[in-house]
Amino acid sequence: MVVTTYEGIAKELIWRLKFAGAVAAAQDMAATVSLVGLSPMAVFVAVPSSSDRYRQRGYNQAELLMRAWQKDLPLATMYPLTRVGHQHQLGAGRQQRLHQLRTAFRVRSESVQGAHIILVDDVLTTGATLEAAAAALRQAGAVRIDALVFAQA
């Protein structure tokens, strides 16, 4: 599910969240959508940032967005994914992103066996990040994976 397109105020909110330290923007972003219809048995999983980006920002913007959405839909959360490597996706095309992300995610010891997962991310550009994260989760045993993304470029 994509909430909006990556333009206008949505683009501004994402930019402020990712590059200006405006963590409150996640609350504004989350307030724009109703999550009615999502399965109460699903589990939220935020797409992890690279360790470099996390150190720069001090937070993972997808996780902040996930927590804001949890106020309306109190789903359980899991943190089974870890990001390997330091590739930055900004400005990369689909083929480059697919290549960079081929082995970018690993599933930690938390069990996802049989789980219905809702992957949360802020922006969908080419889909490569979500595809790679979903592939790692599927390989670890998740039975259903949906995505909840604030904006699509």
Salt bridges, closest charged atoms under 4 A:
GLU12 OE2 - ARG16 NE 2.56
ASP52 OD1 - ARG55 NH2 2.71
ASP52 OD1 - HIS86 ND1 3.34
GLU63 OE2 - ARG67 NH2 2.35
ASP122 OD2 - LYS18 NZ 3.44
GLU131 OE2 - ARG94 NH2 2.98
ASP146 OD2 - HIS116 NE2 2.69
ASP146 OD2 - ARG144 NE 3.01
